[in-house]
Each structure stands twice: as structure tokens, then as C-alpha cells.
Amino acid sequence: MTTPGGPDALAELDLAPEPIGPGQVRIRVTTATVNPVDAVIRSRPRQDEADAVRVPGMEVAGVITEVGPVVDRAFTVGDAVMAIVVPSGEHGGYRADLVVPARSVAKIPAGLSDVQAATIPMNGLTAQLALDTLALPAGATVAVTGAAGSVGGYFVQLAKQAGLVVVADAARQDEPFVRACGADEVVPRGDDYVARVRRLRPGGVDGLLDAAALEAAALPAVKDGGTVVTVRGYQGDGTGRVRVAPIFVRDYVEAPAELDRLAALAGDGRLTVRVAGRLPASRAADAHRSLGRRGVRGRFVLRFD
């Protein structure tokens, strides 16, 4: 977009190809996932008036068309890959030609489509970063709000693979999915969330991922000395009783081992990818309108081919 605004601010533009440098690869993007953060990028006032164009998008899939010098990953032209992107001005995932660090890229495993793969990098790495930040030992109990969302669902599955006991929230229609992800206990969403968690774990859980942005309201579910990880910053009042740890996926934007593992887990069916729908890139505005609809599960994916 050239002017911040609502979904209709998105428009197709012709942009010059990005230059490629050391440690980078060029991707012909075939799919890009639409995430809530894209709407923030689309609508927020411009900080730098020199940025005439702003391209959203944080996760893509496609085919490598060029490998730059000094790349320490085993990529060749023609590889089908997925990647995480940190948008900046004209650089963002909603573009057919994209240059990114090779360490932000992983090969798509056999059996996984580019549409499915595009939903993994940003959301999956966010979930893995949350798990690593909590750093709980096997057997510990972790709670998660927003467990039916993309980050929450990945987190439940990763937490179970790490040997944790998971207490998840879910609306009634989402409970089967959350249980299928491996949640040991499921409590209903709502104002009494903390009370229900405390009934299950009177002393409080060891840690919590607040993917639903309950902020300070979620803290009482955690025991003294426990940790709460937040994914949208933290605006609550805080407390000295627990540690609040806001995380930002940019800290894992070049985490190749983690991204490779997520790809392998999805390829093996141990990480459940959910696609709400697919649209041509020309209908990006319609995909952004879907972000405001209740009950949408999974992500909409834009196609560029």
C-alpha cells in the first residue's frame, strides 16, 4: 500500500527486483500467509515519509531462483522452500520476487503443499520461541490461552512433544481440535478462565503462554515464581509474583535448526497445519477482511501463481 488504511488500501504494484547479497537467496513466491500482524502493518501511520510503499507479509512459500554468495545452507535453484520475513518498506512477504537470508528458509518436505507450508514459519517459530522462553522441564504444567489459534495450536503440540502437561482453553466448537493437538485438560474460554485453571491446579501452573492477549488477567493462573510469555507485547499492570516475558518472533528470524525441525514435524503430521482458505493475491483485501471475522480457524493464504 502507498497510504495506510483499511483492507482497500492494498493494491497491486510493480516494484523493482530486490538486490541479492551474501548469505541470501531469491525466492519466486507462490504463496503468502495473511496474519493479524499484516493488518497492523497495513493500517498504522507511516513512521518514515520516505517509505512511499509498504508491503506486508511475514511468511511465504515458493521456489528458489537464485542463491547468493557465502550461503551456509544446502540450497539450490529449484528447491521448494518456506521462509519467514521481517517486513520493512517495500520488503515484505506479499511480493512475487523476494530476497531473504538463507537462514530464514527451510525446504518444504514431501507431502506438504506450498499453501500449507506458508502457514508454518512465523506462527511456528513464535510457538517454539515461547516454549524455549518458558524453558520448563518435562513433566511441568503449562497453560495456554488462545489454544485454538495458529500459534496456540502449534504451541500445544510442541509442548506435548517436550513432555509437558498442557492445560488449554477453547470454545466448545474448538475443543475437539485442541484435544487432538494433545491438550491434557481443556477449560472453556471466558471470564472465569483463571478460576477454572486453579481448580485443576490449585497451586497454579508452572508457566503460561498468553496467545489470546489476556495480559494481567491471565497472571493469577500461574504459581509464584512462574513465567508468563506474551506474544503481543504487554500492557498489563504486572506483578512481582511471576515473570512476564514478552517475545518477538524477530528474535528467531534466523533460526535455521528450529525452522527445519518445524518443517519436518509438519511433514510427518506431528504439527497440524490449518488453511482457512486460499485466494489469488489480487484479492488480498478480501483476505484482510477475514481477519475481523469471528470463528475463522487457520489462516488465509494468497496465491501468486
Secondary structure, DSSP 4 states (H G I P E B T S, - for coil): --S--SGGG------PPPP--TTEEEEEEEEEEE-HHHHHHHHSPPS-TT-------SEEEEEEEEE-SS--S---TT-EEEEE---BTTBSSSSSEEEEEGGGEEEPPTT--HHHHTTSHHHHHHHHHHHHHH-PPTT-EEEEESTTSHHHHHHHHHHHHTT-EEEEEE-GGGHHHHHHTT-SEEEE-STTHHHHHHHHSTT-EEEEEETT--GGGGGGGEEEEEEEEESS---S---SSSEEEE--GGGGTT-HHHHHHHHHHHHTTSS---EEEEEEGGGHHHHHHHTTSTT--SEEEEE--
